[in-house]
């Protein structure tokens, strides 16, 4: 069984906070997923990395997420997009962990590299920068 197939047996939900949200440039990666709703997480802080955000497990005043129900195929695609490496998650750009949401436990991609010098978003959500 593949890593995404095993992961789906633990929870079929994924929580997104950046370019995967509805109306943003990578939302097409969730084509076929069921949108369950929005939530706010008070133990996650987002960091503006320029073209996309990264999440760290740090206290906040509530950052906005969207929760989707996915299948193993969609989760595998998200793993590729986020450079999640199941055998060595600390070496990928993102790690994936189960996190509580209002819709139940969901996979949340957490940014691995350091974020020193990046703007912290501790309330609300990440917004893409306008093109010059």
N, C-alpha and C positions, 0 to 999 in steps of 0.2 A: 504494500500500500504506500502511496506517495505521501510526502509530508503534508500537502494541502488536504488530502483525503483523510488523513489521521486528524488533522486540525479541525475539520468540519464535524467530526464525531464529537469533539469537545464543545464546540459552539459554531453555529452557522452564521453568526452575526459579525459584522465588521463596523467599526466606528472610524469615520474619516473627518479630517479637520482642515484640509488644504485644497489642493488642485483637484482632488477627487469629488469634492462637493458638487451638488447640482448646479449647473450653469457655468462651471469652471472647466478649464481646458482638458483635464484628464478624466472628467466624469464618464466619458465613453468606455473606460475600462470597467465600469459597473453596469454596462448594458445587460439587461435581463435580471438584474438584482431588484429585490423588492425594497423600496424605501419605507422604513418603519416610522421615522420621525426624527426630530431634533432633540438634543439634550445639552446640558452644560456640565462640565467636569471641573470640580474645584481642587483636584489634586494633580492637575496637568497644566503645565505652562507651555505655550507655543513660542518659538523663536523664529523671527523673520530672517530667512536665509537668502532673500532676494526673490528668485523665481518660484520658491515654494517654502513652506514652513517645516520646522521639525518640532516634535513634542518631547518634553522631558517630564519625568515624574517629579514635579515640584508644586507646592501649594500655589493656588491662584484664586481669583474671585469668580471663576467660572468661565471656561473657554467653550466656545460653541463647537458641537460635533453633529454629524448626521449619522444615523445608524441604518444599515442595510442588511438584508438577509442574502447570503451568497451561497454558491455551491463550490465544490472543490476546484472546478475549472476556473471560475472567476477568482478564487483565492490564489490559485497558482499564478494567474496573470498579475495580480496585485503584488505577489511576492517578487516577481521579476521586475516590475516597475519600481518597487521600493528597494531593490537589491537586498532582499532578505535571504540569508543563507542558513537553511535549517540546521546543517551540521556544524556550522561555525558562526552563529548569529552575531557575535561581537565583531566579526570581520566585515560584515555587510554595512551598507549605509544606514539601514534601519534594522531593529530587532522587532519581533512581534510578540505581544503579551496579551493575555486575557485581562480585560478591565471591566468593572461593573458600569452599567448604564441603566437608564430608566426602562429599557427594553429587554434587559437581561445581560449576561456577560457577553462581551464582544471583543474581537481581536482589535488591538490598537497598535499601530506602528510607532515605535519610539526611536528617535534619532540617536545614533551612536556617537558621532564625533563631538568634539567640544564646541560650545556655542559662545565662548568669550567674544565680546565685541558685537554680538548680534542683538537686535532689539527684542526684548521680552514682551510677549503679549499675555497678560495675566487676567484679562477680562475681554469678553467678546470673541471675535474671530479674526483670522488672517484674511487680508484682502490683497489681491494681486495689484502690483504697481502699474499705473498707467504707462503705456508706451510713449516715449518722447516724440 
